[in-house]
Amino acid sequence: MTTPLERLNGGYYNSDPVSEANPGGFADGGHVANFPAALLDLALVSAAVGQNSQAAATALLSISNLAQAAQGAAEGAAGAAAAAGQAKEGAIQARDAAQGLRDQTQALRDQAQAIVGAQFMLRGSNLSDLTDKAAARTNLEVYSKTEGDDRYRRASTLLSLNDVEGLAAALSGKATPADINTAIAALVDDAPAALDTLRELAQELAAKGDAVAALVLGLDQKAAQSSVAALASTVSSLDERIDAIEAAGGSPVVSVAGLTGAVSAGDLTAALGLPGEFVQIALTLADIRGDLQGMSAGVADAFGDADGVDALTNGSVSSGALQNTLALSTPTFAAATTSGWTADSSLNNASFPPWRAFDKSISTSAAPNSATLTWSITLTAPDPIAVHDYTIKSGGAALTNMPSAWTFQGSNDGSSWITLDTRSAVAAWSANEARSFTLSAPKRFSRHRWAFTATQGGNTYNIPEIELAGRGAALAMQATSDAFTAASVPSTALLTLLASADGAISLNVDLKAYVSRDDGTTWTQAALVAGTSVGGVTTYEATTSLTSQPSGTAMKYRIETTSTVAISVTGVALQWRN
């Protein structure tokens, strides 16, 4: 009996005596302990009953509320059901009304279709109820199909060009079919049947594309008319000179430096100006070759002066040549040996010693020691020199003792002599006259000799003055041109040199050329190739790529030589293309 209610309900409190078996008895003094306990348990049970009654009342209230809510829901459901019934009834009525409207619409559509089909759309029965259809069409202002087709076919005969404003004038200048046929016939001309259409021509060109490309390239590389005209003018001038010589009669006879007689190869070259003319022709041809390679821009220099040369080391520019030697002439003699030079003769005359011919005075003279028509004067230089001309001067008297025939020779050992120039039948001399004689192909010797063989009538010789003009020893020259501005950055250059040498040269070693497009900062060597030679002058050419150089438009060329051989450059042409 652990709870008050269990003790009360289980008879814990009774009238039996209290004992261990009946601890809740009231008898035998048990009421003293148990009666208050019984009252307490009763109070507890009463309190618990009160609490349970309150909870029961609350539960009954909740149940009542739920019942009311259920009743309200039931009433709402009944209302909704009634509303749904009414809505359903309305929907049925709307459906019936729509069906009736649809039926009415279909009836109207059927009526309209019947009307349209009967009056307009039924082609098969159109005008079928009329006995006079033609009259009906007239009244309706319409044409039958046959009438419409007929009017269309007759339209061309009903219209005149004059009815269309401006049309006749516009067509008056146009080609007629006959004109077109004539033009086509002229275009075809006598073309073979296999190539008389554009399609056939296109197929043939496609099949022979390489040949066509070569033809186009050839046309593109044709020489400029101006270049051809310049070359023709130069060749014409040369022809006139040759004709003048031939017109002199028989063998070529011309007046050279005041002399008349048979002309040697050197005389002919000098008379015709072949080296100079060849340079001009070669430079013109170089211009044409440049044009053929698409190089329309460039410069040329025949070295008539120092213009165009920016820097020059160990060389000189004069008389139409850039040379790796310096100008050299005989010194003013005061004795047989002067400044390393020596004068001698085959028949020395102490009163008229040979060095007097080189003392720069026509008041003195050299002569043999006896009457003779065979006499020679020898001039020895300290180093080999290349003589390009010499001058003989007369004095104021003894003009019949001036020479009329001689040979000019060179030697390096005094034993083997090479003839450089031969003169014969030289015209009589005037008093105090100087005559110069030019060598067409100068060669380098340390000794030079004049071997006289005839006078102007005297029985001996009297030579007032002789002067040599030549070039000294070969030097390691470097010549750099001015800068020439290209319109755009060149990629390729064509360099042409015209040069002569006293001996054999090792090309691209003894004679080298370079091209720059960045104002001389970077240089590319041009691989020169030898070409035509005329009168000792050889053409050298090289086409050089400049693409490895920094970009630039300041074009320059540079010419270098070694000291092995004397070289004379008489012309340069530098051309370029993008």
C-alpha positions in Angstrom: 0.0 0.0 0.0 2.2 2.7 -1.1 -0.3 5.4 -2.0 -3.0 7.0 0.1 -5.7 5.8 -2.2 -4.3 2.2 -2.1 -4.2 2.3 1.7 -7.7 3.6 2.0 -9.0 1.3 -0.6 -7.2 -1.7 0.8 -8.7 -1.4 4.4 -5.5 -0.2 5.9 -7.5 1.8 8.4 -9.9 -0.5 10.3 -11.3 -1.1 13.7 -9.2 -4.1 14.4 -6.4 -4.0 17.0 -3.2 -2.7 15.6 -0.6 -5.4 15.2 2.2 -6.3 12.9 -0.2 -8.1 10.8 -2.6 -5.1 10.9 -0.5 -2.0 11.2 -3.4 0.3 10.3 -5.9 -0.8 13.0 -7.5 1.7 15.3 -8.1 -0.6 18.3 -5.7 -1.2 21.1 -4.4 2.3 20.8 -3.7 2.1 17.1 -6.0 5.1 16.5 -3.3 7.3 18.1 -1.0 6.8 15.1 -3.3 5.7 12.4 -6.3 8.2 12.7 -4.2 11.2 11.9 -2.5 9.3 9.1 -5.9 8.2 7.8 -7.1 11.8 7.8 -3.9 12.8 5.9 -4.4 10.1 3.3 -8.0 11.1 2.9 -7.0 14.7 2.4 -4.5 13.6 -0.2 -7.0 11.5 -2.0 -9.5 14.4 -1.8 -7.0 16.8 -3.3 -6.1 14.3 -6.0 -9.8 13.8 -6.8 -10.2 17.6 -7.0 -7.3 17.8 -9.4 -8.6 15.0 -11.6 -12.0 16.6 -11.6 -10.5 19.8 -12.9 -8.7 18.0 -15.7 -11.8 16.1 -16.5 -13.7 19.4 -16.7 -11.1 20.8 -19.0 -11.2 17.7 -21.1 -15.0 17.9 -21.3 -14.7 21.5 -22.4 -12.3 20.6 -25.1 -14.6 17.8 -26.3 -17.4 20.3 -26.3 -15.4 22.7 -28.4 -14.5 19.9 -30.8 -18.1 18.9 -31.1 -19.1 22.5 -31.8 -16.3 22.7 -34.4 -17.4 19.5 -36.0 -21.0 20.7 -36.1 -19.8 23.9 -37.8 -17.8 21.9 -40.2 -20.7 19.7 -40.9 -22.9 22.7 -41.5 -20.2 24.3 -43.8 -19.9 21.1 -45.7 -23.6 21.0 -46.2 -23.4 24.6 -47.5 -20.5 23.8 -49.8 -22.3 20.8 -51.1 -25.4 23.0 -51.8 -23.1 25.6 -53.5 -21.4 22.9 -55.5 -24.8 21.6 -56.6 -25.8 25.0 -57.7 -22.5 25.5 -59.6 -22.9 22.2 -61.3 -26.4 23.2 -62.3 -25.1 26.5 -63.6 -22.3 24.7 -65.6 -24.8 22.4 -67.1 -26.9 25.3 -68.2 -23.8 27.2 -69.6 -22.8 24.1 -71.5 -26.3 23.8 -73.0 -26.3 27.5 -74.0 -22.8 27.1 -75.6 -23.9 24.1 -77.5 -26.9 26.0 -78.8 -24.7 29.0 -79.8 -22.4 26.6 -81.6 -25.3 25.0 -83.4 -26.5 28.5 -84.5 -23.0 29.5 -85.7 -22.6 26.3 -87.7 -26.0 26.9 -89.2 -25.0 30.5 -90.2 -21.6 29.1 -91.6 -23.5 26.6 -93.7 -25.8 29.2 -95.0 -22.9 31.5 -95.9 -21.0 28.7 -97.6 -24.0 27.8 -99.6 -24.4 31.4 -100.6 -20.8 31.9 -101.6 -20.5 28.6 -103.3 -23.6 29.2 -105.2 -22.8 32.6 -106.5 -19.0 33.0 -106.7 -16.8 29.9 -105.9 -18.3 27.2 -107.9 -16.4 27.6 -111.2 -18.1 24.7 -112.8 -21.5 26.3 -112.5 -20.3 29.9 -113.0 -22.6 31.6 -115.5 -24.0 28.2 -116.2 -27.5 29.4 -115.7 -27.1 32.1 -118.3 -28.0 31.6 -121.9 -25.8 34.4 -123.2 -22.5 34.2 -121.3 -20.7 36.7 -123.5 -23.3 39.3 -122.8 -23.0 38.5 -119.1 -19.2 39.0 -119.2 -19.7 42.3 -121.0 -22.2 43.5 -118.4 -19.8 42.4 -115.7 -16.8 44.0 -117.5 -14.7 40.9 -117.3 -12.8 38.7 -119.9 -13.0 35.1 -120.5 -9.8 33.0 -120.2 -9.6 32.8 -124.0 -10.0 36.5 -124.4 -7.4 37.2 -121.7 -4.8 34.9 -123.3 -5.4 36.4 -126.7 -4.9 40.0 -125.4 -1.6 38.9 -123.7 -0.3 37.4 -126.9 -1.2 40.6 -128.9 0.4 43.0 -126.3 3.7 43.3 -128.3 1.8 44.4 -131.4 -0.4 46.8 -129.5 2.7 48.7 -127.9 5.1 51.0 -129.7 8.6 52.0 -128.5 7.5 55.6 -129.0 4.7 55.0 -126.4 7.3 54.5 -123.7 8.9 57.8 -122.8 12.7 57.8 -123.2 13.0 54.1 -124.1 13.8 54.7 -127.8 16.5 57.1 -126.9 18.0 54.8 -124.3 18.1 51.9 -126.7 19.4 53.9 -129.7 23.0 53.5 -128.7 22.9 49.9 -127.6 24.3 47.0 -129.6 22.0 45.0 -131.8 22.1 41.2 -132.0 24.0 41.7 -135.3 26.6 44.0 -133.6 27.0 41.4 -130.8 27.5 38.6 -133.3 30.1 40.6 -135.2 32.0 41.4 -132.0 32.1 37.7 -131.0 33.2 36.7 -134.5 36.1 39.3 -134.3 37.1 38.0 -130.8 37.1 34.4 -131.9 38.8 35.3 -135.3 40.7 32.4 -136.5 41.1 30.7 -133.2 41.0 26.9 -133.4 37.8 25.3 -132.5 39.4 23.8 -129.3 40.2 27.3 -128.0 37.4 29.6 -129.3 35.5 29.8 -126.0 36.4 31.4 -122.7 35.9 28.1 -120.9 38.3 26.3 -123.3 40.9 29.1 -122.9 40.6 29.0 -119.1 41.1 25.2 -119.2 44.2 25.6 -121.4 45.7 28.3 -119.2 45.1 26.1 -116.1 46.8 23.2 -117.8 49.8 25.3 -118.7 50.1 27.4 -115.5 53.9 27.2 -115.4 54.3 28.5 -118.9 51.9 31.3 -118.3 53.7 32.2 -115.0 57.0 32.3 -116.9 55.5 34.5 -119.6 54.0 36.9 -117.0 57.4 37.0 -115.2 59.2 37.8 -118.5 56.8 40.6 -119.3 57.2 42.0 -115.8 61.0 41.9 -116.1 61.3 43.7 -119.4 63.7 46.5 -119.5 62.5 50.1 -119.0 62.2 52.0 -122.2 64.4 54.8 -120.8 67.2 52.4 -120.0 67.1 50.9 -123.5 67.0 54.4 -125.0 70.1 55.4 -123.0 72.0 52.3 -124.1 71.0 52.8 -127.8 72.2 56.4 -127.6 75.6 55.3 -126.2 76.0 52.5 -128.8 75.0 54.9 -131.6 77.7 57.4 -130.4 80.2 54.6 -130.4 79.2 53.5 -133.9 79.7 57.0 -135.2 83.2 57.1 -133.8 84.0 53.8 -135.5 82.5 55.0 -138.8 84.6 58.1 -138.6 87.8 56.0 -138.3 86.8 53.7 -141.1 85.9 56.7 -143.3 89.6 57.8 -143.0 90.2 55.1 -145.6 91.7 51.6 -145.6 93.3 50.8 -142.4 92.2 52.7 -139.4 94.0 56.0 -139.4 93.1 58.8 -137.0 94.8 61.8 -135.5 95.8 60.9 -131.9 97.3 63.6 -129.7 98.3 65.5 -132.8 99.8 62.5 -134.6 98.7 60.9 -137.8 99.5 57.3 -138.8 98.6 53.7 -138.4 96.7 53.3 -135.1 97.8 50.8 -132.6 95.4 48.9 -130.3 96.2 51.4 -127.6 95.6 54.3 -130.0 92.3 52.9 -131.1 91.1 52.4 -127.5 92.2 55.9 -126.6 90.6 57.4 -129.8 87.3 55.7 -129.3 87.4 56.3 -125.6 86.6 52.6 -125.1 87.2 52.4 -121.4 85.0 55.4 -120.7 82.4 54.4 -123.3 82.5 50.8 -121.9 81.9 52.1 -118.4 78.9 54.1 -119.6 77.5 51.1 -121.5 78.2 48.7 -118.6 76.5 51.0 -116.1 73.5 51.4 -118.5 73.4 47.6 -118.8 73.6 47.3 -115.0 70.6 49.6 -114.8 68.7 47.4 -117.2 69.6 44.2 -115.3 68.4 45.9 -112.1 65.1 46.8 -113.8 64.8 43.1 -114.9 65.2 42.1 -111.2 62.6 44.7 -110.0 65.3 47.1 -108.8 64.1 50.5 -110.2 65.9 52.4 -107.4 69.6 53.0 -107.2 72.7 55.1 -107.9 75.7 55.0 -110.1 79.1 56.7 -110.0 81.7 56.8 -112.7 84.2 58.6 -110.4 84.5 61.8 -112.5 85.2 63.4 -109.1 85.2 62.6 -105.4 81.5 63.4 -105.1 79.6 60.3 -103.8 82.6 59.0 -101.8 82.2 59.6 -98.1 85.5 58.1 -96.7 88.6 57.0 -98.5 91.8 55.4 -97.0 94.9 54.6 -99.0 93.4 55.5 -102.3 92.5 58.4 -104.6 89.7 59.5 -106.9 90.6 61.3 -110.1 90.2 61.1 -113.9 87.2 58.8 -113.7 88.7 56.1 -111.4 88.8 55.1 -107.8 92.3 53.6 -107.3 94.2 51.9 -104.5 97.3 53.8 -105.5 98.4 57.4 -105.2 99.3 59.7 -108.1 103.0 59.7 -108.8 105.1 61.8 -111.2 108.8 62.2 -111.8 110.6 64.4 -109.3 112.5 67.5 -110.4 116.0 66.2 -111.2 119.1 68.0 -110.2 121.5 65.2 -110.8 121.6 61.7 -112.3 120.0 60.3 -109.1 117.4 62.3 -107.4 115.0 61.2 -104.6 115.8 57.6 -105.4 115.1 58.0 -109.1 117.9 57.5 -111.7 118.1 58.8 -115.3 120.4 57.2 -117.8 120.9 56.9 -121.6 122.5 54.6 -124.1 124.9 57.4 -125.2 125.5 59.7 -122.3 126.6 63.2 -123.1 128.2 65.0 -120.2 127.1 68.4 -121.5 123.6 67.2 -122.1 123.1 64.4 -119.5 119.9 62.4 -119.6 118.7 63.7 -116.2 118.3 67.1 -117.9 115.2 65.7 -119.6 113.6 65.4 -116.1 114.6 68.8 -114.5 111.2 70.4 -115.3 112.8 73.0 -117.6 112.6 73.3 -121.4 115.7 75.6 -121.3 117.9 72.6 -120.9 117.9 69.3 -122.8 119.3 65.8 -123.0 121.1 64.6 -126.1 123.3 61.7 -127.2 127.1 62.1 -127.3 127.2 61.8 -131.1 125.0 62.0 -134.2 122.7 59.0 -134.2 119.1 58.1 -135.0 119.1 55.2 -132.4 119.1 56.4 -128.9 117.3 55.6 -125.7 116.7 57.3 -122.3 115.9 55.1 -119.2 114.2 56.3 -116.1 114.4 54.0 -113.0 112.0 54.5 -110.1 112.6 53.4 -106.5 109.4 51.2 -106.7 107.4 49.9 -109.6 104.9 52.4 -110.9 102.0 52.1 -113.3 102.4 54.8 -115.9 99.1 55.9 -117.5 100.5 58.7 -119.6 103.7 60.6 -120.4 104.5 64.0 -121.8 107.3 65.1 -124.2 108.0 68.9 -124.5 109.9 70.8 -127.2 112.0 73.9 -126.6 112.4 77.0 -128.6 115.0 75.7 -131.1 116.4 72.6 -132.7 112.9 71.4 -133.5 114.2 69.1 -136.3 116.0 67.1 -133.6 112.7 66.3 -131.9 111.6 62.6 -132.3 109.1 61.4 -134.9 109.2 57.6 -134.0 109.8 55.7 -130.8 108.7 52.9 -128.6 107.9 53.2 -124.9 108.9 50.2 -122.8 108.8 48.9 -119.3 110.9 46.4 -117.3 111.5 45.2 -113.8 115.0 43.8 -114.3 116.5 45.9 -117.0 116.8 42.9 -119.3 113.3 41.9 -120.3 111.4 44.8 -121.8 107.7 45.0 -122.6 106.5 47.5 -125.2 103.8 49.7 -123.7 103.4 52.3 -126.5 104.6 52.7 -130.1 104.6 55.9 -132.1 105.6 56.5 -135.7 105.3 59.3 -138.3 104.7 61.8 -135.6 103.9 65.3 -136.9 106.4 68.1 -136.7 106.7 69.9 -133.4 106.0 73.6 -132.7 108.2 75.6 -130.4 107.5 75.1 -126.7 104.9 72.5 -127.4 103.8 69.7 -125.0 102.2 66.5 -126.2 100.8 63.8 -123.9 100.5 60.2 -124.8 98.1 57.9 -122.9 98.5 54.2 -122.3 95.3 52.2 -122.6 96.3 49.5 -120.2 98.9 50.7 -117.7 101.2 48.1 -116.2 103.5 48.4 -113.2 107.3 48.5 -113.8 110.3 50.0 -112.0 112.1 50.9 -115.2 110.8 52.8 -118.2 112.6 53.4 -121.5 112.0 55.6 -124.6 113.8 54.0 -127.6 113.9 56.7 -130.3 114.3 55.6 -133.9 113.6 58.7 -136.1 113.9 62.5 -135.8 112.0 65.3 -137.6 114.9 65.6 -140.1 117.9 66.2 -137.8 120.9 63.9 -137.5 120.7 63.6 -133.7 118.2 64.2 -130.9 117.5 67.0 -128.5 114.9 66.3 -125.8 114.2 69.3 -123.6 111.7 67.6 -121.2 109.9 64.3 -120.4 107.4 63.8 -117.6 105.8 60.6 -116.4 102.4 60.4 -114.7 101.4 57.2 -113.0 100.4 55.5 -109.9 102.5 54.3 -107.0 102.6 51.0 -105.2 99.3 49.2 -104.4 97.8 50.0 -101.1 95.2 48.3 -98.9 92.4 50.7 -99.8 89.0 51.2 -98.2 86.4 53.5 -99.9 82.9 54.1 -98.4 80.2 55.8 -100.4 77.8 58.5 -99.3 74.4 57.3 -97.9 71.6 57.1 -100.5 68.1 57.0 -99.1 65.7 54.2 -100.2 62.0 54.8 -100.3 61.4 51.8 -98.1 63.5 49.1 -96.4 65.4 47.2 -99.1 65.7 43.4 -98.9 68.1 42.8 -101.9 70.9 44.8 -103.5 72.6 44.5 -106.9 76.1 45.8 -106.9 78.0 46.3 -110.2 81.8 47.2 -110.3 83.9 48.0 -113.3 87.6 47.6 -112.6 91.0 47.0 -114.1 94.1 45.7 -112.4 97.9 45.7 -113.1 97.9 41.9 -112.6 95.9 38.9 -111.7 93.5 39.5 -108.8 92.0 37.0 -106.4 88.3 38.0 -106.6 86.6 38.7 -103.3 90.0 38.7 -101.6 92.1 41.4 -103.4 88.9 43.1 -104.5 86.0 43.0 -102.1 82.6 44.8 -102.0 80.1 45.3 -99.2 76.6 46.7 -99.0 74.8 48.3 -96.0 71.2 49.4 -95.5 71.7 51.0 -92.0 74.1 53.8 -92.9 77.2 51.6 -92.6 76.7 50.2 -89.2 76.2 46.7 -90.5 77.8 45.3 -93.7 77.2 42.3 -95.9 79.9 41.2 -98.3 78.8 40.9 -101.9 80.0 37.7 -103.7 81.4 39.3 -106.8 81.3 37.4 -110.1 83.4 38.4 -113.1 81.7 39.2 -116.4 82.6 40.9 -119.6 86.0 42.5 -120.2 86.7 45.3 -122.7 90.0 47.3 -122.9 91.2 45.8 -119.7 88.1 46.8 -117.8 86.1 43.9 -116.3 82.5 44.0 -115.1 81.9 42.4 -111.7 78.4 41.8 -110.2 76.8 40.5 -107.1 73.2 40.2 -105.9 73.1 40.3 -102.1 70.4 39.7 -99.5 70.1 42.3 -96.8 67.5 40.6 -94.7 70.0 39.7 -92.0 70.8 43.4 -91.4 68.9 45.7 -89.0 66.0 47.5 -90.7 67.1 50.7 -92.4 66.9 52.8 -95.6 70.4 54.5 -95.7 72.1 52.6 -98.5 75.9 52.5 -98.8 78.5 50.4 -100.6 82.1 49.9 -99.5 85.1 48.7 -101.7 88.2 47.2 -100.2 91.5 46.1 -101.8 94.7 44.4 -100.6 98.1 45.8 -101.4 98.9 42.8 -103.6 97.9 44.4 -106.9 97.0 47.9 -108.1 93.3 48.1 -108.9 91.4 50.9 -110.6 87.6 51.0 -110.1 86.1 53.1 -113.0 82.4 52.7 -112.2 79.9 51.5 -109.5 76.2 50.9 -109.6 74.2 50.1 -106.5 70.5 49.1 -107.0 68.0 47.7 -104.6 64.5 46.4 -104.2 62.1 45.8 -101.3 
